Amino acid sequence: MAATSDKIMNRTQDGFVHHASSGLKSGLNTTATITSSTVVANTHFDVIIIGAGFTGLMAARELSLQNRKVLLVEARDRIGGRTFTTEFENEKYEMGGTWIHWSQPHVWTEVTRYGLSIVESKGATADRLSLLFDNGSRLKIASMSDLFTEVCEVMNKYSNVDGVQGRTIFPLPHDPFAAKEINQTYDKLSMQDRLDQISSTLSKEMYEFMDAYLSMNSQCRLSESGFIDHIRWWALGDYETFRLFDKTSRYKISEGTTALAQAIFNDCHNVQLLLSTPVVSVSRKDDNNITICTQNGQLYSGRTTIITIPLNTLYKTEFIPPLKSEKQRVINERQCRGGSKFAVKLEEPIGKWCGYAPYPNPITIAFTDDEDGSIIIGFGMEDLIDIQDLNAVKLELNKFLPDIKIKYIIGHDWRSDPLAGGTWGWYRPGQVTSNLLTLQENEPPLFFASSDTANGWRGFIDGALESGLTVVRHVEHYLNEQTE
Ligand SMILES: Cc1cc2nc3c(=O)[nH]c(=O)nc-3n(C[C@H](O)[C@H](O)[C@H](O)COP(=O)(O)OP(=O)(O)OC[C@H]3O[C@@H](n4cnc5c(N)ncnc54)[C@H](O)[C@@H]3O)c2cc1C
């Protein structure tokens, strides 16, 4: 391995912190910034991997275990992609992907492999709820124990589109094509369509609660979010409300996601890493020869390439010759763009707390994350709030919690990030059945992988690791066939 992760905190260009008492600071400290390798001129790699998020890191480690000569090229000044851990004023913050679960098979294997541990986000199970109804004009304070039965009933009703809790749609949650014909019917629906179908049976408050929860999941207005992705989450959550909540937003890696990214990277052998190196084009010369061109005009060549660029920004990469027209069409379509995530440090702790508000409230869900409740994690909808504006965020949080005072806000605007184009993956109506298979298709010697196109936990860290593993199987098969 030519570059090592030595756990030194450096400032990355990503993220910001805005202290109430001082100005805006961009660039947060993280150990995800690693020294780049010096690549020897004219090296011909077995595989060039574009992107050092969890998909790219997994692929790099697995290929290096097969003794492949690998170049990992990353546009950012750090590894980890849509995840990174930062430390500020003695607190650890996750700026992107955070929560994992033991039932997520790929990520849990890595937790075991590297001896990592998990810690609970306390507010994820808060009993004290603030619910903002009627376009943000009415605040209701409730307890989850009061709402528990009703929330479960409504979630069951919403998901029970086929009379058996979605089981005919995703009978095998890690195989999105196990019931392809049935999927086609339900894939036409948006999340809003489904809410409309059951709305006459819901109280106005439960309708608004569902709107808040569902639009938080897709990070997009419900009319643009595919219903079938809700059923996929539901199936992965064992068709049960609180198991789904636990799996998606309760437990995080104690050591931080960056610790996992570093552990995978440190296990790579014979992998050269180039950071701060955006790739602008990929040229196929023949079946065994590709060249990538970086923004500063450097060329690197290899036998194959794995492209792990997020779906919402992949359209910017030039392919020479062009990809198959159907592939390029689905790339150009992209997916829901997501919103933003932030953390605020409070002057006074508030204990375990959670707030919900329906779209178009700029914050749909916020909850306390730490033991005493002095840190709130919030999710901004689409571009309805500028999370760098401490006063704007305070104004919105005060609708839920009128008395809180904020010390600082810390976050990263993934929606405007040119290398991410959003947060986690959620497809629009019709895209699962019409686009996913095409997105997964490889055009050897070009191979594609991303959490955004995974089969199971698509849009999660687990999906990235799944996709990284899958693509390595295809690349290995191809390389072995070529040499026979
Ligand atoms: C705010 C937020 C919250 C989330 N919450 C959770 C959660 O709680 N749990 C969970 O499991 N998941 C969560 N996710 C999703 C999860 O983080 C992602 O699905 C996963 O990390 C994506 O991994 P990836 O490797 O496929 O893509 P990425 O991490 O995006 O990696 C792709 C890499 O490619 C690089 N790249 C892009 N273009 C180029 C180029 N032209 N040249 C070179 N490099 C390029 C990017 O910089 C990036 O590093 C969250 C994501 C966000 C943003």
The ligand as an ORCA input file, in Angstrom:
! r2SCAN-3c Opt
* xyz 0 1
  C     -26.709     13.281      5.147
  C     -26.653     11.818      4.882
  C     -27.175     10.943      5.795
  C     -27.141      9.574      5.559
  N     -27.581      8.711      6.515
  C     -27.328      7.399      6.392
  C     -27.483      6.532      7.509
  O     -27.849      6.972      8.601
  N     -27.190      5.210      7.331
  C     -26.715      4.715      6.155
  O     -26.434      3.517      6.077
  N     -26.553      5.533      5.090
  C     -26.813      6.849      5.192
  N     -26.555      7.699      4.156
  C     -26.216      7.139      2.845
  C     -24.781      6.597      2.740
  O     -23.891      7.469      3.384
  C     -24.439      6.467      1.266
  O     -25.432      5.718      0.594
  C     -23.105      5.754      1.034
  O     -22.120      6.229      1.921
  C     -22.691      5.982     -0.410
  O     -21.478      5.294     -0.668
  P     -20.891      5.226     -2.155
  O     -19.482      4.803     -2.046
  O     -21.786      4.440     -3.030
  O     -20.974      6.726     -2.687
  P     -20.136      7.970     -2.160
  O     -19.904      7.857     -0.709
  O     -20.793      9.187     -2.644
  O     -18.717      7.760     -2.869
  C     -18.512      8.133     -4.197
  C     -17.180      8.861     -4.253
  O     -16.947      9.262     -5.610
  C     -16.303     10.524     -5.575
  N     -16.444     11.163     -6.871
  C     -17.565     11.725     -7.406
  N     -17.295     12.192     -8.639
  C     -15.987     11.933     -8.886
  C     -15.126     12.180     -9.987
  N     -15.563     12.788    -11.094
  N     -13.828     11.776     -9.901
  C     -13.361     11.142     -8.782
  N     -14.142     10.898     -7.705
  C     -15.439     11.275     -7.760
  C     -17.025     11.251     -4.471
  O     -16.296     12.347     -4.008
  C     -17.198     10.152     -3.439
  O     -16.124     10.139     -2.528
  C     -26.580      9.071      4.361
  C     -26.036      9.962      3.440
  C     -26.058     11.312      3.692
  C     -25.422     12.250      2.716
*
